[in-house]
């Protein structure tokens, strides 16, 4: 299993950042490079506890679908999305929002735990490609959210 953490400072209050992070439209616009879109479940608006959404995107030249659910939700400090069905053996993404100590800002921390399918081969793909790709996607999403809220 792989795990990584990304910390991003955003000049916005925690409640606004929390809601923006749960917006289907914000997510799809942040992932425009992979043509990601919501194709089933909740496909517009803000996600909340128990909501499910099926995402479709293009990565590595292939079209993928992943159904995830919001499995924990404590506005405005924390939520979790987890894969119910999709390309990973395991996917869990924790989103934490904490007021920054010295600014009118929020520290957003993403903690991602995932496992590639296919046993030892998947572990190799994870080490060589997948972890770097997933880190890039989360950083891209966070830059988009920061740019959206800070302008």
Residue pairs with C-beta under 8 A, 6 or more apart in sequence:
1 90
1 113
1 114
1 115
2 112
2 113
2 114
2 115
2 116
2 126
2 130
2 131
2 134
3 111
3 112
3 113
3 114
4 111
4 112
4 131
4 134
4 135
5 109
5 110
5 111
5 112
6 109
6 110
6 112
6 135
6 138
6 139
6 142
7 107
7 108
7 109
7 110
8 107
8 108
8 109
8 110
8 142
8 145
8 146
9 100
9 103
9 105
9 106
9 107
9 108
10 17
10 105
10 106
10 108
10 142
10 145
10 146
10 149
10 150
11 103
11 104
11 105
11 146
11 149
11 150
12 20
12 105
12 106
12 149
12 150
13 99
13 104
13 106
14 76
14 77
14 97
14 98
14 99
14 106
15 75
15 76
16 149
17 76
17 97
17 106
17 108
17 145
17 149
18 75
18 76
18 77
18 79
18 95
18 97
19 46
19 76
20 26
20 145
20 148
20 149
21 79
21 95
21 97
21 108
21 145
22 46
22 47
22 48
22 70
22 79
23 45
23 46
23 47
24 38
24 42
24 43
24 44
24 45
24 46
24 47
24 53
25 44
25 45
26 144
26 145
26 148
27 36
27 38
27 141
28 36
28 37
28 38
29 144
30 140
30 141
30 144
30 145
31 57
31 137
31 140
31 141
33 140
34 57
34 58
34 59
34 137
35 57
35 58
36 55
36 56
36 57
37 55
37 56
37 57
38 44
38 53
38 54
38 55
38 56
39 54
39 55
39 56
39 65
40 53
40 54
40 67
41 51
41 52
41 53
41 54
41 67
42 51
42 52
42 53
43 53
47 53
47 70
47 81
48 70
48 73
49 70
49 71
49 72
49 73
49 79
50 69
50 70
51 69
51 70
52 67
52 68
52 69
52 84
53 67
53 68
53 69
54 65
54 66
54 67
55 65
55 66
55 67
55 68
56 63
56 64
56 65
57 63
57 64
57 66
58 64
59 133
60 129
60 133
64 86
64 87
65 85
65 86
66 83
66 85
66 86
66 87
66 88
66 91
67 83
67 84
67 85
67 86
68 81
68 82
68 83
68 84
68 86
68 91
69 81
69 82
69 84
70 79
70 80
70 81
71 80
71 81
71 82
72 78
72 79
72 80
72 94
73 79
73 80
76 97
77 96
77 97
77 98
78 94
78 95
78 96
78 97
79 94
79 95
80 92
80 93
80 94
80 95
81 92
81 93
81 95
82 91
82 92
82 93
83 90
83 91
83 92
87 117
88 114
88 115
88 116
88 117
89 115
89 116
89 117
89 122
90 113
90 114
90 115
91 112
91 113
91 114
91 115
92 112
92 113
92 114
93 110
93 111
93 112
93 113
94 109
94 110
94 111
94 112
95 108
95 109
95 110
96 107
96 108
96 109
96 110
96 111
97 106
97 107
97 108
98 106
98 107
98 109
99 105
99 106
99 107
100 106
100 107
108 142
108 145
110 138
110 142
112 134
112 138
114 130
114 134
115 122
115 126
116 122
116 123
116 125
116 126
116 130
118 125
